[in-house]
């Protein structure tokens, strides 16, 4: 039966892949991958050989309908991103929407994500939280921070290494230097690290230490 599977992949440690994810990747007719090179390494590690189709932010508008037509035609497909769950700050939403529009079954597997480990490991109240993903680079950035500073729950952000210090400084300007936060980097990898403290303390830390890896920032909600 034709179907689209959304398959989370490990965010670092390959042992985090689920048995069900491996089963699906072995059974589908083809795999849509954000980066075929990265996915190729993952598949080779687990001895899986399947046709790969590049599906990323630069081509998803062009090939989404064509990929849906392949599935309608009787094929099964798995969508994976480089790490974590597709469509969460990664390509995927457009394909899911197109499949639903055409009555193609969509099945999403549970699995790896950087959000929850960083949130729980922060030591901040996490019974409720807002996942913001990446902040706007320019337009709307300041107004978005002004909105987020009044959230009564933890706010979770993604950030790249070359912008993390700038983002912390801006967060301190809007949220206040004493707002508590944590930063997790290289989650599940050898050099995994979580730094906790006030925004001012985190700024000081990263002014004095090398900034490497992908970051998840968790900021405490307003009290």
SEBA-425200 format. One record per residue: residue number from 1; residue in three letters; x, y, z of N, C-alpha, C, O in turn. Coordinates in Angstrom, 2 decimals, decimal comma. Layout:
SEBA-425200
ATOM	n	res	n.c1	n.c2	n.c3	ca.c1	ca.c2	ca.c3	c.c1	c.c2	c.c3	o.c1	o.c2	o.c3
ATOM	NUM	Ala	X	Y	Z	X	Y	Z	X	Y	Z	X	Y	Z $
...
end
This chain:
SEBA-425200
ATOM	n	res	n.c1	n.c2	n.c3	ca.c1	ca.c2	ca.c3	c.c1	c.c2	c.c3	o.c1	o.c2	o.c3
ATOM	1	Unk	0,84	-1,20	0,00	0,00	0,00	0,00	0,87	1,24	0,00	1,81	1,34	0,79 $
ATOM	2	Unk	0,58	2,19	-0,89	1,37	3,41	-0,96	1,21	4,21	0,32	0,11	4,32	0,87 $
ATOM	3	Unk	2,32	4,79	0,79	2,30	5,53	2,04	3,57	6,36	2,16	4,61	6,00	1,61 $
ATOM	4	Unk	3,46	7,47	2,88	4,63	8,27	3,23	4,92	8,06	4,71	4,05	8,25	5,56 $
ATOM	5	Unk	6,15	7,69	5,01	6,60	7,55	6,39	7,53	8,73	6,73	8,44	9,05	5,98 $
ATOM	6	Unk	7,27	9,35	7,87	8,17	10,38	8,38	9,05	9,70	9,42	8,57	9,24	10,45 $
ATOM	7	Unk	10,35	9,63	9,14	11,26	8,82	9,96	12,32	9,70	10,63	13,21	10,22	9,95 $
ATOM	8	Unk	12,25	9,87	11,94	13,31	10,61	12,65	14,62	9,83	12,60	14,63	8,60	12,63 $
ATOM	9	Unk	15,72	10,57	12,53	17,05	9,95	12,55	17,86	10,54	13,71	17,55	11,64	14,18 $
ATOM	10	Unk	18,88	9,85	14,18	19,64	10,30	15,34	20,22	11,71	15,17	20,60	12,10	14,06 $
ATOM	11	Unk	20,26	12,46	16,26	20,83	13,80	16,22	22,34	13,77	16,44	23,00	14,80	16,37 $
ATOM	12	Unk	22,88	12,59	16,69	24,32	12,46	16,88	24,72	11,01	17,07	25,44	10,44	16,24 $
ATOM	13	Unk	24,26	10,41	18,14	24,60	9,03	18,46	23,72	8,07	17,64	22,50	8,04	17,81 $
ATOM	14	Unk	24,35	7,31	16,75	23,59	6,44	15,86	22,81	5,36	16,60	21,86	4,80	16,05 $
ATOM	15	Unk	23,21	5,05	17,83	22,49	4,04	18,61	21,08	4,50	18,99	20,27	3,69	19,45 $
ATOM	16	Unk	20,79	5,78	18,80	19,47	6,30	19,16	18,41	5,99	18,11	17,23	6,27	18,35 $
ATOM	17	Unk	18,77	5,44	16,98	17,75	5,11	15,99	16,90	3,96	16,52	17,41	3,08	17,21 $
ATOM	18	Unk	15,61	3,97	16,20	14,72	2,94	16,71	14,70	1,72	15,78	15,01	1,82	14,59 $
ATOM	19	Unk	14,33	0,59	16,34	14,19	-0,63	15,55	13,12	-0,45	14,47	13,27	-0,95	13,35 $
ATOM	20	Unk	12,07	0,26	14,81	10,99	0,48	13,84	11,47	1,36	12,70	11,11	1,12	11,54 $
ATOM	21	Unk	12,29	2,38	13,01	12,82	3,23	11,95	13,67	2,43	10,98	13,56	2,60	9,77 $
ATOM	22	Unk	14,51	1,55	11,50	15,33	0,70	10,64	14,47	-0,21	9,77	14,76	-0,40	8,59 $
ATOM	23	Unk	13,42	-0,75	10,36	12,52	-1,63	9,61	11,87	-0,88	8,44	11,81	-1,39	7,32 $
ATOM	24	Unk	11,39	0,32	8,70	10,75	1,12	7,65	11,74	1,49	6,55	11,43	1,39	5,37 $
ATOM	25	Unk	12,93	1,90	6,95	13,94	2,30	5,95	14,34	1,12	5,06	14,70	1,31	3,90 $
ATOM	26	Unk	14,27	-0,08	5,60	14,60	-1,27	4,80	13,46	-1,66	3,85	13,70	-2,29	2,82 $
ATOM	27	Unk	12,23	-1,27	4,21	11,07	-1,76	3,46	10,58	-0,80	2,38	9,98	-1,25	1,40 $
ATOM	28	Unk	10,81	0,50	2,53	10,24	1,46	1,58	10,91	1,33	0,20	11,99	0,75	0,06 $
ATOM	29	Unk	10,22	1,88	-0,80	10,76	1,83	-2,16	11,85	2,87	-2,40	12,80	2,63	-3,14 $
ATOM	30	Unk	11,70	4,04	-1,77	12,75	5,06	-1,90	12,72	5,98	-0,67	11,75	6,02	0,08 $
ATOM	31	Unk	13,83	6,71	-0,50	13,99	7,57	0,67	14,27	9,00	0,20	15,16	9,24	-0,60 $
ATOM	32	Unk	13,49	9,92	0,72	13,70	11,34	0,47	14,59	11,88	1,58	14,26	11,78	2,76 $
ATOM	33	Unk	15,74	12,46	1,20	16,73	12,86	2,19	17,11	14,32	2,04	17,28	14,81	0,92 $
ATOM	34	Unk	17,24	15,01	3,17	17,66	16,41	3,15	19,05	16,55	2,52	19,30	17,47	1,74 $
ATOM	35	Unk	19,94	15,63	2,86	21,28	15,58	2,26	21,59	14,11	2,00	21,79	13,34	2,94 $
ATOM	36	Unk	21,64	13,72	0,74	21,82	12,31	0,41	23,16	11,77	0,90	23,29	10,57	1,15 $
ATOM	37	Unk	24,16	12,65	1,03	25,46	12,19	1,52	25,37	11,79	2,98	25,86	10,72	3,37 $
ATOM	38	Unk	24,75	12,62	3,79	24,61	12,30	5,22	23,76	11,06	5,42	24,10	10,19	6,22 $
ATOM	39	Unk	22,65	11,00	4,70	21,76	9,84	4,84	22,45	8,59	4,32	22,26	7,50	4,85 $
ATOM	40	Unk	23,25	8,74	3,28	23,99	7,59	2,75	24,92	6,99	3,79	25,06	5,77	3,87 $
ATOM	41	Unk	25,55	7,83	4,58	26,43	7,35	5,65	25,63	6,58	6,69	26,06	5,53	7,16 $
ATOM	42	Unk	24,46	7,12	7,05	23,59	6,45	8,02	23,15	5,09	7,51	23,21	4,10	8,23 $
ATOM	43	Unk	22,70	5,04	6,27	22,21	3,78	5,70	23,34	2,76	5,59	23,14	1,58	5,88 $
ATOM	44	Unk	24,50	3,20	5,18	25,65	2,28	5,06	26,00	1,69	6,42	26,34	0,51	6,51 $
ATOM	45	Unk	25,92	2,51	7,47	26,24	2,04	8,82	25,34	0,88	9,22	25,78	-0,04	9,92 $
ATOM	46	Unk	24,09	0,93	8,78	23,14	-0,11	9,16	22,90	-1,13	8,04	21,98	-1,95	8,12 $
ATOM	47	Unk	23,71	-1,07	6,99	23,63	-2,05	5,93	22,36	-1,96	5,10	21,83	-2,98	4,66 $
ATOM	48	Unk	21,86	-0,75	4,89	20,62	-0,55	4,13	20,96	0,07	2,77	21,69	1,06	2,70 $
ATOM	49	Unk	20,42	-0,50	1,72	20,60	0,04	0,37	19,25	0,37	-0,23	18,43	-0,51	-0,49 $
ATOM	50	Unk	19,01	1,65	-0,44	17,75	2,12	-1,02	18,03	3,33	-1,91	18,98	4,08	-1,67 $
ATOM	51	Unk	17,22	3,52	-2,95	17,36	4,72	-3,77	17,12	5,98	-2,94	16,16	6,05	-2,17 $
ATOM	52	Unk	17,98	6,98	-3,11	17,86	8,24	-2,38	17,49	9,36	-3,34	18,01	9,45	-4,45 $
ATOM	53	Unk	16,58	10,21	-2,89	16,19	11,39	-3,66	16,43	12,61	-2,77	15,95	12,66	-1,64 $
ATOM	54	Unk	17,18	13,60	-3,28	17,42	14,81	-2,51	16,13	15,61	-2,35	15,45	15,90	-3,34 $
ATOM	55	Unk	15,80	15,94	-1,12	14,59	16,72	-0,83	14,95	17,74	0,25	15,07	17,38	1,42 $
ATOM	56	Unk	15,13	19,00	-0,15	15,60	20,02	0,78	14,93	21,35	0,49	14,11	21,45	-0,42 $
ATOM	57	Unk	15,27	22,36	1,26	14,58	23,65	1,16	14,74	24,32	-0,20	13,94	25,19	-0,56 $
ATOM	58	Unk	15,76	23,94	-0,95	16,00	24,58	-2,24	15,25	23,93	-3,40	15,13	24,51	-4,48 $
ATOM	59	Unk	14,73	22,71	-3,17	14,01	22,06	-4,28	12,63	21,55	-3,91	11,91	21,03	-4,76 $
ATOM	60	Unk	12,23	21,69	-2,64	10,96	21,09	-2,22	9,77	21,68	-2,96	8,80	20,97	-3,24 $
ATOM	61	Unk	9,82	22,98	-3,30	8,71	23,57	-4,03	8,56	22,95	-5,42	7,44	22,84	-5,94 $
ATOM	62	Unk	9,68	22,54	-6,02	9,66	22,01	-7,38	9,25	20,54	-7,44	8,58	20,13	-8,39 $
ATOM	63	Unk	9,65	19,75	-6,46	9,47	18,30	-6,61	8,43	17,69	-5,68	8,17	16,49	-5,76 $
ATOM	64	Unk	7,83	18,48	-4,80	6,85	17,92	-3,85	5,71	17,21	-4,56	5,37	16,07	-4,22 $
ATOM	65	Unk	5,12	17,87	-5,55	3,99	17,26	-6,26	4,42	15,99	-6,99	3,68	15,00	-7,00 $
ATOM	66	Unk	5,60	16,02	-7,59	6,09	14,85	-8,32	6,33	13,67	-7,38	6,04	12,53	-7,73 $
ATOM	67	Unk	6,85	13,95	-6,19	7,08	12,88	-5,22	5,76	12,29	-4,74	5,64	11,08	-4,56 $
ATOM	68	Unk	4,77	13,15	-4,54	3,45	12,67	-4,13	2,84	11,79	-5,21	2,19	10,78	-4,91 $
ATOM	69	Unk	3,05	12,15	-6,48	2,52	11,35	-7,58	3,17	9,96	-7,61	2,52	8,97	-7,95 $
ATOM	70	Unk	4,44	9,90	-7,27	5,10	8,59	-7,22	4,45	7,70	-6,16	4,26	6,50	-6,37 $
ATOM	71	Unk	4,12	8,31	-5,03	3,49	7,53	-3,96	2,08	7,13	-4,35	1,66	5,99	-4,10 $
ATOM	72	Unk	1,35	8,04	-4,97	0,01	7,71	-5,47	0,09	6,54	-6,45	-0,81	5,71	-6,52 $
ATOM	73	Unk	1,19	6,50	-7,20	1,37	5,44	-8,18	1,67	4,08	-7,58	1,80	3,10	-8,32 $
ATOM	74	Unk	1,77	4,00	-6,27	1,93	2,69	-5,62	3,21	2,49	-4,85	3,41	1,45	-4,23 $
ATOM	75	Unk	4,11	3,50	-4,86	5,36	3,35	-4,13	5,21	3,80	-2,67	4,32	4,58	-2,33 $
ATOM	76	Unk	6,09	3,30	-1,82	6,17	3,77	-0,44	7,46	4,57	-0,29	8,49	4,24	-0,88 $
ATOM	77	Unk	7,39	5,62	0,51	8,54	6,49	0,66	8,76	6,83	2,12	7,82	6,88	2,91 $
ATOM	78	Unk	10,02	7,06	2,47	10,37	7,56	3,80	11,02	8,92	3,63	11,87	9,11	2,76 $
ATOM	79	Unk	10,63	9,87	4,47	11,26	11,18	4,48	12,13	11,30	5,72	11,67	11,06	6,84 $
ATOM	80	Unk	13,40	11,66	5,51	14,32	11,84	6,63	15,02	13,19	6,48	15,18	13,70	5,37 $
ATOM	81	Unk	15,43	13,75	7,61	16,28	14,95	7,58	17,68	14,54	8,01	17,92	13,37	8,31 $
ATOM	82	Unk	18,58	15,48	8,05	19,95	15,14	8,44	20,02	14,63	9,88	20,84	13,78	10,20 $
ATOM	83	Unk	19,15	15,16	10,73	19,14	14,76	12,13	17,82	15,18	12,75	17,32	16,28	12,50 $
ATOM	84	Unk	17,25	14,30	13,56	16,00	14,63	14,23	14,78	14,31	13,38	14,82	13,46	12,50 $
ATOM	85	Unk	13,69	15,01	13,67	12,41	14,73	13,04	12,14	15,68	11,88	12,18	16,90	12,08 $
ATOM	86	Unk	11,87	15,18	10,68	11,56	16,05	9,54	10,40	16,98	9,84	9,50	16,65	10,62 $
ATOM	87	Unk	10,42	18,15	9,22	9,39	19,19	9,32	9,52	20,03	10,59	8,84	21,05	10,71 $
ATOM	88	Unk	10,39	19,64	11,53	10,65	20,48	12,70	11,91	21,28	12,41	13,03	20,78	12,59 $
ATOM	89	Unk	11,74	22,51	11,96	12,85	23,37	11,51	13,64	22,70	10,39	14,83	22,96	10,23 $
ATOM	90	Unk	12,99	21,86	9,63	13,58	21,16	8,48	12,49	20,95	7,43	11,31	21,08	7,75 $
ATOM	91	Unk	12,86	20,64	6,19	11,85	20,38	5,16	10,95	19,21	5,54	11,36	18,30	6,27 $
ATOM	92	Unk	9,72	19,24	5,06	8,80	18,13	5,31	7,35	18,53	5,30	6,50	17,78	4,82 $
ATOM	93	Unk	7,05	19,71	5,82	5,65	20,14	5,91	4,94	20,11	4,56	3,81	19,64	4,46 $
ATOM	94	Unk	5,62	20,62	3,52	4,97	20,72	2,21	4,60	19,35	1,66	3,54	19,18	1,06 $
ATOM	95	Unk	5,47	18,36	1,86	5,19	17,02	1,36	4,06	16,37	2,15	3,19	15,72	1,57 $
ATOM	96	Unk	4,08	16,54	3,45	2,99	15,99	4,28	1,66	16,59	3,85	0,67	15,88	3,69 $
ATOM	97	Unk	1,64	17,90	3,66	0,41	18,57	3,24	-0,07	18,07	1,88	-1,27	17,85	1,69 $
ATOM	98	Unk	0,86	17,88	0,95	0,49	17,41	-0,39	-0,06	15,99	-0,34	-1,01	15,66	-1,06 $
ATOM	99	Unk	0,53	15,16	0,50	0,04	13,78	0,62	-1,35	13,74	1,24	-2,21	13,00	0,78 $
ATOM	100	Unk	-1,57	14,54	2,27	-2,89	14,60	2,89	-3,93	15,09	1,89	-5,04	14,57	1,82 $
ATOM	101	Unk	-3,56	16,09	1,10	-4,43	16,64	0,07	-4,86	15,57	-0,93	-5,98	15,60	-1,44 $
ATOM	102	Unk	-3,96	14,62	-1,20	-4,24	13,56	-2,18	-4,64	12,23	-1,53	-4,59	11,18	-2,17 $
ATOM	103	Unk	-5,04	12,29	-0,25	-5,50	11,10	0,49	-4,45	10,00	0,56	-4,78	8,82	0,60 $
ATOM	104	Unk	-3,19	10,40	0,57	-2,10	9,45	0,76	-1,87	9,27	2,26	-1,69	10,26	2,97 $
ATOM	105	Unk	-1,87	8,04	2,75	-1,63	7,84	4,18	-0,24	8,36	4,58	0,75	8,12	3,89 $
ATOM	106	Unk	-0,19	9,06	5,70	1,06	9,55	6,25	1,22	8,98	7,65	0,32	9,08	8,48 $
ATOM	107	Unk	2,36	8,38	7,91	2,62	7,78	9,21	3,93	8,36	9,76	4,98	8,23	9,14 $
ATOM	108	Unk	3,86	9,00	10,92	5,03	9,63	11,53	5,52	8,79	12,70	4,78	8,52	13,64 $
ATOM	109	Unk	6,78	8,40	12,63	7,37	7,60	13,70	7,89	8,52	14,80	8,38	9,60	14,51 $
ATOM	110	Unk	7,78	8,10	16,06	8,41	8,87	17,13	9,91	8,63	17,10	10,37	7,59	16,61 $
ATOM	111	Unk	10,66	9,58	17,62	12,10	9,36	17,61	12,88	10,58	18,03	12,37	11,46	18,72 $
ATOM	112	Unk	14,12	10,63	17,60	15,08	11,62	18,08	14,66	13,05	17,77	14,09	13,34	16,71 $
ATOM	113	Unk	14,96	13,93	18,71	14,77	15,36	18,55	15,65	16,05	19,58	15,82	15,55	20,69 $
ATOM	114	Unk	16,20	17,20	19,23	17,07	17,91	20,17	16,27	18,70	21,20	16,80	19,10	22,23 $
ATOM	115	Unk	15,00	18,92	20,93	14,20	19,79	21,78	14,05	19,25	23,20	14,41	19,92	24,17 $
ATOM	116	Unk	13,54	18,03	23,33	13,21	17,51	24,66	14,44	17,23	25,53	14,42	17,58	26,71 $
ATOM	117	Unk	15,52	16,63	25,00	16,70	16,44	25,86	17,24	17,75	26,40	17,61	17,84	27,57 $
ATOM	118	Unk	17,30	18,78	25,56	17,81	20,08	26,00	16,88	20,70	27,04	17,35	21,29	28,02 $
ATOM	119	Unk	15,60	20,58	26,84	14,62	21,15	27,76	14,69	20,50	29,13	14,78	21,19	30,15 $
ATOM	120	Unk	14,66	19,17	29,15	14,70	18,45	30,42	16,03	18,66	31,13	16,08	18,80	32,35 $
ATOM	121	Unk	17,12	18,68	30,36	18,45	18,81	30,93	18,75	20,23	31,43	19,73	20,44	32,13 $
ATOM	122	Unk	17,90	21,18	31,06	18,14	22,57	31,45	17,98	22,78	32,95	18,59	23,69	33,52 $
ATOM	123	Unk	17,17	21,95	33,59	16,89	22,15	35,00	15,87	23,25	35,25	15,59	23,59	36,40 $
ATOM	124	Unk	15,31	23,80	34,19	14,27	24,83	34,31	12,89	24,18	34,27	12,75	23,08	33,74 $
ATOM	125	Unk	11,88	24,83	34,83	10,52	24,25	34,76	10,14	23,95	33,32	10,24	24,82	32,46 $
ATOM	126	Unk	9,71	22,72	33,06	9,44	22,34	31,66	8,11	21,61	31,50	7,92	20,86	30,54 $
ATOM	127	Unk	7,19	21,83	32,45	5,88	21,21	32,30	5,11	21,81	31,13	4,25	21,17	30,53 $
ATOM	128	Unk	5,46	23,07	30,80	4,93	23,72	29,59	6,10	24,44	28,91	7,01	24,92	29,59 $
ATOM	129	Unk	6,08	24,51	27,59	7,14	25,22	26,88	6,67	25,67	25,52	5,70	25,14	24,97 $
ATOM	130	Unk	7,37	26,65	24,97	7,12	27,14	23,62	8,35	26,87	22,79	9,44	27,33	23,11 $
ATOM	131	Unk	8,17	26,11	21,71	9,28	25,86	20,79	9,23	26,91	19,70	8,29	26,95	18,90 $
ATOM	132	Unk	10,27	27,76	19,66	10,33	28,85	18,70	11,15	28,48	17,47	10,95	29,06	16,40 $
ATOM	133	Unk	12,07	27,52	17,61	12,95	27,19	16,50	13,96	28,31	16,29	14,44	28,90	17,26 $
ATOM	134	Unk	14,30	28,59	15,04	15,23	29,67	14,72	14,49	31,01	14,71	13,44	31,14	14,09 $
ATOM	135	Unk	15,05	32,00	15,38	14,48	33,34	15,33	14,67	33,94	13,94	15,59	33,54	13,22 $
ATOM	136	Unk	13,82	34,89	13,54	14,03	35,57	12,25	15,42	36,20	12,23	15,88	36,72	13,24 $
ATOM	137	Unk	16,07	36,17	11,09	17,42	36,73	11,00	17,41	38,26	11,06	18,28	38,86	11,69 $
ATOM	138	Unk	16,43	38,88	10,43	16,39	40,35	10,41	14,99	40,86	10,71	14,70	41,24	11,85 $
ATOM	139	Unk	14,13	40,87	9,71	12,80	41,44	9,88	12,01	40,69	10,95	11,85	39,47	10,88 $
ATOM	140	Unk	11,52	41,42	11,92	10,68	40,83	12,96	11,43	40,22	14,12	10,81	39,70	15,05 $
ATOM	141	Unk	12,76	40,27	14,09	13,55	39,63	15,14	13,33	40,31	16,51	13,05	39,64	17,50 $
ATOM	142	Unk	13,44	41,63	16,54	13,29	42,34	17,81	11,87	42,22	18,36	11,68	42,00	19,56 $
ATOM	143	Unk	10,89	42,36	17,49	9,50	42,27	17,96	9,18	40,86	18,45	8,38	40,69	19,37 $
ATOM	144	Unk	9,80	39,87	17,84	9,57	38,49	18,29	10,16	38,28	19,68	9,54	37,64	20,53 $
ATOM	145	Unk	11,36	38,82	19,92	11,96	38,70	21,24	11,12	39,42	22,29	10,98	38,94	23,41 $
ATOM	146	Unk	10,57	40,57	21,93	9,71	41,31	22,86	8,48	40,49	23,22	8,02	40,52	24,36 $
ATOM	147	Unk	7,97	39,76	22,26	6,81	38,89	22,52	7,21	37,71	23,41	6,50	37,38	24,36 $
ATOM	148	Unk	8,35	37,09	23,11	8,77	35,89	23,84	9,14	36,18	25,29	9,00	35,30	26,14 $
ATOM	149	Unk	9,61	37,38	25,57	10,08	37,68	26,93	8,96	37,59	27,96	9,22	37,43	29,15 $
ATOM	150	Unk	7,71	37,70	27,51	6,57	37,66	28,43	5,91	36,30	28,51	4,85	36,16	29,12 $
ATOM	151	Unk	6,52	35,28	27,88	5,95	33,94	27,94	6,02	33,40	29,38	7,06	33,51	30,03 $
ATOM	152	Unk	4,92	32,82	29,88	4,93	32,26	31,24	5,51	30,85	31,30	5,42	30,17	32,32 $
ATOM	153	Unk	6,12	30,43	30,20	6,70	29,08	30,13	8,08	29,17	29,48	8,44	30,20	28,92 $
ATOM	154	Unk	8,83	28,08	29,56	10,16	28,05	28,95	10,06	28,24	27,44	9,11	27,79	26,80 $
ATOM	155	Unk	11,05	28,93	26,89	11,14	29,15	25,45	12,37	28,40	24,93	13,47	28,55	25,46 $
ATOM	156	Unk	12,16	27,60	23,88	13,24	26,78	23,32	13,59	27,31	21,93	12,73	27,47	21,07 $
ATOM	157	Unk	14,88	27,59	21,73	15,36	28,14	20,47	16,46	27,26	19,89	17,21	26,63	20,63 $
ATOM	158	Unk	16,55	27,23	18,57	17,71	26,65	17,89	18,63	27,81	17,48	18,15	28,90	17,18 $
ATOM	159	Unk	19,94	27,56	17,48	20,86	28,58	16,99	22,12	27,94	16,45	22,57	26,90	16,93 $
ATOM	160	Unk	22,70	28,60	15,45	23,94	28,13	14,84	25,13	28,70	15,60	24,98	29,72	16,29 $
ATOM	161	Unk	26,32	28,07	15,50	27,46	28,53	16,29	27,91	29,95	16,01	28,33	30,66	16,92 $
ATOM	162	Unk	27,82	30,39	14,76	28,30	31,74	14,44	27,35	32,85	14,86	27,69	34,03	14,77 $
ATOM	163	Unk	26,14	32,49	15,32	25,19	33,51	15,78	24,84	33,40	17,25	24,15	34,26	17,79 $
ATOM	164	Unk	25,30	32,35	17,93	24,81	32,08	19,28	25,15	33,20	20,26	24,31	33,56	21,08 $
ATOM	165	Unk	26,35	33,75	20,21	26,73	34,80	21,14	25,91	36,07	20,89	25,44	36,70	21,84 $
ATOM	166	Unk	25,74	36,42	19,64	24,92	37,59	19,29	23,50	37,41	19,80	22,89	38,34	20,33 $
ATOM	167	Unk	22,97	36,21	19,64	21,60	35,93	20,09	21,49	36,04	21,60	20,51	36,60	22,11 $
ATOM	168	Unk	22,48	35,52	22,33	22,46	35,63	23,79	22,47	37,09	24,24	21,74	37,47	25,16 $
ATOM	169	Unk	23,29	37,90	23,59	23,35	39,33	23,93	21,99	39,98	23,69	21,52	40,77	24,51 $
ATOM	170	Unk	21,37	39,66	22,58	20,06	40,24	22,27	18,99	39,74	23,23	18,10	40,50	23,63 $
ATOM	171	Unk	19,05	38,47	23,60	18,10	37,94	24,57	18,24	38,66	25,90	17,24	38,99	26,55 $
ATOM	172	Unk	19,47	38,92	26,31	19,71	39,64	27,57	19,13	41,05	27,51	18,60	41,55	28,50 $
ATOM	173	Unk	19,23	41,69	26,34	18,70	43,04	26,18	17,19	43,06	26,35	16,63	44,02	26,89 $
ATOM	174	Unk	16,52	42,01	25,88	15,06	41,97	25,91	14,51	41,28	27,17	13,54	41,75	27,76 $
ATOM	175	Unk	15,13	40,17	27,57	14,64	39,39	28,70	15,21	39,88	30,04	14,62	39,67	31,09 $
ATOM	176	Unk	16,38	40,54	29,98	17,07	40,95	31,18	18,25	40,05	31,48	18,20	38,85	31,24 $
ATOM	177	Unk	19,32	40,64	32,00	20,55	39,88	32,27	20,35	38,72	33,23	21,04	37,70	33,14 $
ATOM	178	Unk	19,42	38,86	34,16	19,27	37,87	35,23	18,31	36,74	34,89	18,12	35,83	35,70 $
ATOM	179	Unk	17,72	36,77	33,71	16,82	35,67	33,33	17,65	34,40	33,19	18,69	34,40	32,54 $
ATOM	180	Unk	17,18	33,32	33,82	17,93	32,08	33,79	17,72	31,35	32,46	16,66	31,43	31,84 $
ATOM	181	Unk	18,78	30,65	32,04	18,73	29,95	30,75	19,74	28,81	30,76	20,54	28,68	31,68 $
ATOM	182	Unk	19,68	28,01	29,73	20,70	26,97	29,54	20,97	26,82	28,05	20,12	27,13	27,22 $
ATOM	183	Unk	22,16	26,35	27,75	22,53	26,08	26,36	23,09	24,68	26,28	24,03	24,33	27,00 $
ATOM	184	Unk	22,52	23,87	25,40	23,04	22,53	25,15	23,63	22,49	23,75	23,06	23,05	22,81 $
ATOM	185	Unk	24,76	21,82	23,62	25,39	21,69	22,30	25,88	20,26	22,12	26,16	19,56	23,09 $
ATOM	186	Unk	25,96	19,85	20,87	26,47	18,52	20,52	25,73	17,42	21,27	26,35	16,46	21,74 $
ATOM	187	Unk	24,42	17,55	21,39	23,62	16,57	22,14	23,82	15,16	21,59	23,81	14,96	20,38 $
ATOM	188	Unk	24,00	14,22	22,48	24,20	12,77	22,25	25,57	12,44	21,67	25,88	11,27	21,46 $
ATOM	189	Unk	26,41	13,46	21,42	27,73	13,22	20,84	28,80	13,18	21,94	28,50	13,40	23,11 $
ATOM	190	Unk	30,03	12,91	21,55	31,13	12,76	22,51	31,31	14,01	23,34	31,54	13,93	24,55 $
ATOM	191	Unk	31,23	15,19	22,71	31,49	16,43	23,41	30,21	17,15	23,85	30,16	18,38	23,91 $
ATOM	192	Unk	29,17	16,38	24,14	27,92	16,97	24,62	28,18	17,83	25,85	28,95	17,46	26,73 $
ATOM	193	Unk	27,52	18,98	25,88	27,74	19,90	26,99	26,49	20,75	27,21	25,85	21,17	26,25 $
ATOM	194	Unk	26,15	20,98	28,46	25,07	21,90	28,81	25,61	22,92	29,81	26,15	22,55	30,85 $
ATOM	195	Unk	25,47	24,19	29,48	25,89	25,29	30,34	24,63	25,96	30,88	23,73	26,29	30,12 $
ATOM	196	Unk	24,58	26,16	32,19	23,40	26,75	32,82	23,79	28,01	33,59	24,91	28,11	34,09 $
ATOM	197	Unk	22,87	28,95	33,69	23,12	30,16	34,45	22,21	31,28	33,98	21,24	31,04	33,27 $
ATOM	198	Unk	22,53	32,50	34,38	21,79	33,65	33,87	22,27	33,94	32,45	23,32	33,46	32,03 $
ATOM	199	Unk	21,49	34,72	31,72	21,92	35,10	30,37	23,26	35,83	30,42	24,10	35,65	29,54 $
ATOM	200	Unk	23,46	36,65	31,44	24,72	37,36	31,58	25,88	36,38	31,78	26,95	36,56	31,20 $
ATOM	201	Unk	25,66	35,35	32,59	26,71	34,35	32,82	27,01	33,54	31,57	28,16	33,21	31,30 $
ATOM	202	Unk	25,97	33,23	30,80	26,17	32,47	29,56	26,94	33,31	28,54	27,79	32,79	27,82 $
ATOM	203	Unk	26,65	34,59	28,49	27,39	35,47	27,58	28,87	35,48	27,95	29,73	35,37	27,08 $
ATOM	204	Unk	29,15	35,60	29,23	30,55	35,61	29,69	31,25	34,31	29,33	32,41	34,31	28,91 $
ATOM	205	Unk	30,54	33,21	29,50	31,13	31,90	29,20	31,53	31,81	27,73	32,64	31,38	27,41 $
ATOM	206	Unk	30,64	32,20	26,85	30,92	32,03	25,43	31,80	33,15	24,86	32,29	33,04	23,73 $
ATOM	207	Unk	32,00	34,19	25,61	33,00	35,18	25,23	34,42	34,66	25,49	35,38	35,10	24,87 $
ATOM	208	Unk	34,51	33,72	26,43	35,81	33,21	26,84	36,12	31,81	26,31	37,26	31,36	26,39 $
ATOM	209	Unk	35,13	31,14	25,77	35,31	29,76	25,31	34,92	29,62	23,84	34,05	30,35	23,36 $
ATOM	210	Unk	35,55	28,68	23,13	35,23	28,47	21,72	33,76	28,09	21,52	33,19	27,37	22,34 $
ATOM	211	Unk	33,18	28,57	20,46	31,78	28,28	20,14	31,76	27,25	19,02	32,05	27,58	17,86 $
ATOM	212	Unk	31,41	26,03	19,34	31,39	24,96	18,34	30,12	24,13	18,51	29,59	24,00	19,61 $
ATOM	213	Unk	29,65	23,57	17,39	28,50	22,67	17,45	27,19	23,39	17,19	27,15	24,61	17,01 $
ATOM	214	Unk	26,12	22,63	17,18	24,77	23,18	17,03	24,17	23,36	18,42	24,38	22,53	19,30 $
ATOM	215	Unk	23,42	24,44	18,60	22,97	24,84	19,94	21,45	24,81	20,09	20,70	25,10	19,16 $
ATOM	216	Unk	21,03	24,43	21,30	19,65	24,58	21,72	19,65	25,48	22,95	20,30	25,16	23,95 $
ATOM	217	Unk	18,95	26,59	22,88	18,86	27,54	23,98	17,50	27,39	24,66	16,47	27,38	23,99 $
ATOM	218	Unk	17,52	27,26	25,96	16,28	27,21	26,74	16,29	28,40	27,70	17,22	28,55	28,49 $
ATOM	219	Unk	15,26	29,24	27,61	15,17	30,42	28,48	13,95	30,26	29,38	12,87	29,92	28,91 $
ATOM	220	Unk	14,15	30,52	30,66	13,07	30,38	31,64	11,94	31,36	31,35	12,18	32,49	30,93 $
ATOM	221	Unk	10,72	30,92	31,58	9,59	31,80	31,40	9,51	32,87	32,47	10,15	32,76	33,52 $
ATOM	222	Unk	8,74	33,91	32,21	8,60	34,98	33,17	7,86	34,48	34,40	6,94	33,67	34,29 $
ATOM	223	Unk	8,25	34,94	35,56	7,63	34,49	36,81	6,53	35,46	37,23	5,89	35,25	38,26 $
end
